[in-house]
């Protein structure tokens, strides 16, 4: 098993790509801590994963909630070998002229503030040679209309990966960004049908990605298979940002 005996933390792990990743990490031998804002969804996810999992309720952008996560991990396992900072939020169809202070703060609070302080506060628990994976987006390298705030928040993660790779090189902690494209998740299902149809038409692979395809990419970055991969971004987008 690729993560036998490892301890992993996955933020926003109650649904979609992150939940699929949590299931795969457990299947590969890890004990996984997942976070989520809603207790009912968190409890459902823990039950769905079934074993070797601990749920910690909290908002990814709230520093007090991050402190509680650190306390639980420290008490129960005492270390972190893999961190998948996956919690995120977005705005849809918000061009620059429509951006509000509230929407900016909401998106940057979860997508940028959250990963920064989650990494910072968990660093004392992280083992030397650990893996940090930041959940980015294909939007970070595109210029799609209406994505001013969301795309910028995901682009910030690419910068984090570069600077943290050098900040943490003495501890051999690898930092990489996973960039999903159009993935078939519950959140995607909730989008307007016209938008979904147009999105799929732009994917060279001709289909949406599956949640498990993101999970297997995260497993690669988490494991020793990616021991010489750091400071990089891995697109999982059916080619939409590559051709």
C-alpha positions as CSV (number, residue, x, y, z in Angstrom):
1,X,0.0,0.0,0.0
2,X,1.3,3.4,-1.0
3,X,0.4,5.2,2.3
4,X,0.8,2.4,4.8
5,X,1.0,3.8,8.3
6,X,0.8,7.5,7.1
7,X,-1.3,10.2,8.7
8,X,-3.1,12.5,6.2
9,X,-5.2,15.6,6.7
10,X,-7.8,16.6,4.0
11,X,-9.6,19.9,4.4
12,X,-13.1,20.1,2.9
13,X,-13.3,16.3,2.8
14,X,-17.0,15.8,3.1
15,X,-17.9,15.5,-0.6
16,X,-16.6,15.4,-4.2
17,X,-13.0,15.1,-5.1
18,X,-11.8,15.4,-1.5
19,X,-14.1,12.7,-0.2
20,X,-13.0,10.4,-3.0
21,X,-9.4,11.2,-2.1
22,X,-10.0,10.4,1.6
23,X,-11.5,7.0,0.7
24,X,-8.5,6.2,-1.5
25,X,-6.0,7.3,1.1
26,X,-7.6,5.0,3.7
27,X,-7.7,2.1,1.2
28,X,-3.9,2.7,0.7
29,X,-3.2,2.4,4.4
30,X,-3.5,6.0,5.8
31,X,-5.4,7.3,8.8
32,X,-7.2,10.4,7.5
33,X,-8.5,13.5,9.2
34,X,-11.2,15.3,7.3
35,X,-12.8,18.7,7.9
36,X,-16.1,20.2,7.0
37,X,-18.3,23.1,8.1
38,X,-21.6,21.1,8.5
39,X,-21.7,18.4,11.1
40,X,-24.3,16.4,9.3
41,X,-22.3,16.2,6.2
42,X,-19.1,15.5,8.2
43,X,-20.8,12.6,10.0
44,X,-22.1,11.2,6.7
45,X,-18.6,11.3,5.2
46,X,-17.0,9.6,8.2
47,X,-19.6,6.9,8.0
48,X,-19.1,6.6,4.2
49,X,-15.3,6.2,4.6
50,X,-16.0,3.7,7.4
51,X,-12.6,3.2,9.1
52,X,-9.3,4.9,9.9
53,X,-10.9,8.4,9.7
54,X,-11.5,11.2,12.1
55,X,-13.9,14.1,11.3
56,X,-13.2,17.6,12.7
57,X,-15.9,20.2,12.2
58,X,-14.6,23.6,11.1
59,X,-14.4,26.4,8.5
60,X,-11.2,26.2,6.5
61,X,-10.7,30.0,6.7
62,X,-11.3,30.3,10.4
63,X,-8.1,30.4,12.4
64,X,-9.8,29.2,15.6
65,X,-11.2,26.2,13.7
66,X,-7.7,25.4,12.3
67,X,-6.3,25.6,15.8
68,X,-8.9,23.0,16.9
69,X,-7.9,20.8,14.0
70,X,-4.2,21.0,15.0
71,X,-5.2,20.1,18.6
72,X,-7.1,17.0,17.5
73,X,-4.4,15.8,15.1
74,X,-1.7,16.4,17.8
75,X,-3.6,14.5,20.4
76,X,-4.7,11.5,18.3
77,X,-1.7,10.9,16.0
78,X,1.0,13.4,16.8
79,X,2.1,14.0,13.3
80,X,1.1,14.7,9.7
81,X,2.7,13.0,6.7
82,X,0.3,14.3,4.0
83,X,-1.8,17.4,3.8
84,X,-4.3,17.9,1.0
85,X,-5.6,21.5,1.3
86,X,-8.8,20.9,-0.7
87,X,-11.4,23.1,0.9
88,X,-12.6,25.8,-1.5
89,X,-15.4,28.1,-2.6
90,X,-16.1,30.1,-5.7
91,X,-18.2,32.7,-7.4
92,X,-19.8,32.1,-10.8
93,X,-20.3,34.8,-13.4
94,X,-18.8,37.7,-11.5
95,X,-16.9,40.0,-13.9
96,X,-14.5,42.6,-12.5
97,X,-17.3,45.3,-12.6
98,X,-19.4,43.2,-10.3
99,X,-16.9,42.1,-7.7
100,X,-17.9,43.0,-4.2
101,X,-15.9,43.3,-1.0
102,X,-18.0,40.5,0.5
103,X,-17.4,38.1,-2.4
104,X,-13.7,38.9,-2.5
105,X,-13.3,38.2,1.2
106,X,-15.4,35.1,1.1
107,X,-13.4,33.5,-1.7
108,X,-9.9,34.6,-0.6
109,X,-10.8,33.8,3.0
110,X,-11.3,30.1,2.2
111,X,-9.1,29.6,-0.9
112,X,-6.0,31.6,0.1
113,X,-6.1,32.4,3.8
114,X,-7.3,28.9,4.6
115,X,-4.4,26.9,3.0
116,X,-1.8,29.4,4.2
117,X,-2.7,29.2,7.9
118,X,-3.6,25.5,7.7
119,X,-0.1,24.8,6.5
120,X,1.5,27.2,8.9
121,X,-0.3,25.8,11.9
122,X,0.3,22.2,11.0
123,X,4.0,22.6,10.2
124,X,5.2,21.7,13.7
125,X,3.4,18.4,13.3
126,X,4.6,17.7,9.8
127,X,7.2,14.9,9.4
128,X,10.4,15.6,7.4
129,X,9.8,14.5,3.9
130,X,6.0,15.1,4.1
131,X,3.8,16.0,1.2
132,X,1.7,19.1,0.9
133,X,-0.9,19.2,-1.9
134,X,-2.8,22.3,-2.7
135,X,-6.1,21.9,-4.6
136,X,-5.9,24.4,-7.4
137,X,-8.0,24.7,-10.6
138,X,-7.6,24.9,-14.3
139,X,-9.2,28.4,-13.9
140,X,-5.9,29.6,-12.5
141,X,-4.2,29.5,-15.9
142,X,-7.2,30.6,-18.0
143,X,-8.9,33.9,-18.5
144,X,-12.5,32.8,-18.5
145,X,-15.0,35.7,-18.2
146,X,-16.6,36.2,-14.8
147,X,-13.8,34.4,-12.8
148,X,-11.8,37.4,-11.6
149,X,-11.8,36.5,-7.9
150,X,-11.9,32.7,-8.1
151,X,-9.2,32.4,-10.7
152,X,-6.9,34.8,-8.8
153,X,-7.4,32.8,-5.6
154,X,-6.3,29.6,-7.3
155,X,-3.4,31.3,-9.0
156,X,-2.2,32.3,-5.5
157,X,-1.8,28.6,-4.7
158,X,0.6,28.2,-7.5
159,X,2.8,30.9,-6.0
160,X,2.5,29.3,-2.6
161,X,3.8,26.0,-4.0
162,X,6.9,27.7,-5.4
163,X,7.8,29.7,-2.4
164,X,7.0,27.0,0.2
165,X,9.1,24.5,-1.8
166,X,12.1,26.7,-1.1
167,X,11.0,27.6,2.4
168,X,10.7,24.0,3.4
169,X,13.5,22.4,1.4
170,X,15.7,21.7,4.4
171,X,12.9,19.5,5.8
172,X,12.4,17.8,2.4
173,X,8.7,18.7,2.5
174,X,7.3,18.6,-1.0
175,X,4.7,21.1,-2.1
176,X,2.7,20.7,-5.3
177,X,-0.6,22.0,-6.8
178,X,-3.2,19.7,-8.2
179,X,-5.2,21.5,-10.9
180,X,-8.6,19.8,-11.7
181,X,-10.6,20.9,-14.6
182,X,-14.3,20.0,-15.2
183,X,-14.9,17.2,-12.8
184,X,-18.2,15.4,-12.3
185,X,-19.0,16.4,-8.7
186,X,-22.2,17.3,-6.9
187,X,-21.2,20.9,-7.1
188,X,-20.9,20.6,-10.9
189,X,-24.3,19.0,-11.1
190,X,-25.8,22.0,-9.5
191,X,-24.6,24.4,-12.2
192,X,-26.9,25.7,-15.0
193,X,-27.2,23.1,-17.8
194,X,-26.1,25.5,-20.5
195,X,-22.9,26.2,-18.6
196,X,-22.3,22.5,-18.1
197,X,-22.8,21.7,-21.8
198,X,-20.5,24.4,-22.9
199,X,-17.8,23.3,-20.4
200,X,-17.9,19.7,-21.6
201,X,-17.6,20.9,-25.2
202,X,-14.3,22.6,-24.5
203,X,-12.6,19.5,-23.0
204,X,-10.3,17.7,-25.5
205,X,-10.9,14.4,-23.8
206,X,-14.6,14.8,-24.6
207,X,-16.0,14.2,-21.2
208,X,-16.0,15.3,-17.6
209,X,-13.3,13.9,-15.3
210,X,-14.3,11.5,-12.5
211,X,-13.7,12.3,-8.8
212,X,-11.5,9.2,-8.5
213,X,-9.2,10.5,-11.3
214,X,-8.4,13.5,-9.1
215,X,-8.0,11.1,-6.1
216,X,-5.5,9.0,-7.9
217,X,-3.5,12.1,-8.9
218,X,-3.5,13.2,-5.3
219,X,-2.3,9.7,-4.3
220,X,0.6,10.0,-6.7
221,X,1.7,13.4,-5.2
222,X,1.2,12.1,-1.7
223,X,3.3,9.0,-2.1
224,X,6.9,8.1,-2.7
225,X,6.1,7.7,-6.4
226,X,6.4,11.5,-6.5
227,X,9.5,11.7,-4.4
228,X,11.3,13.9,-6.9
229,X,8.3,16.0,-7.7
230,X,8.0,19.4,-5.9
231,X,7.1,22.9,-6.7
232,X,5.0,21.7,-9.6
233,X,1.5,21.8,-10.8
234,X,-0.3,18.7,-12.1
235,X,-3.2,19.3,-14.4
236,X,-6.1,16.8,-14.2
237,X,-8.3,18.5,-16.8
238,X,-8.7,16.3,-19.9
239,X,-6.3,18.6,-21.7
240,X,-8.3,21.8,-21.5
241,X,-5.3,23.9,-20.4
242,X,-2.7,22.0,-22.4
243,X,-3.8,22.3,-26.0
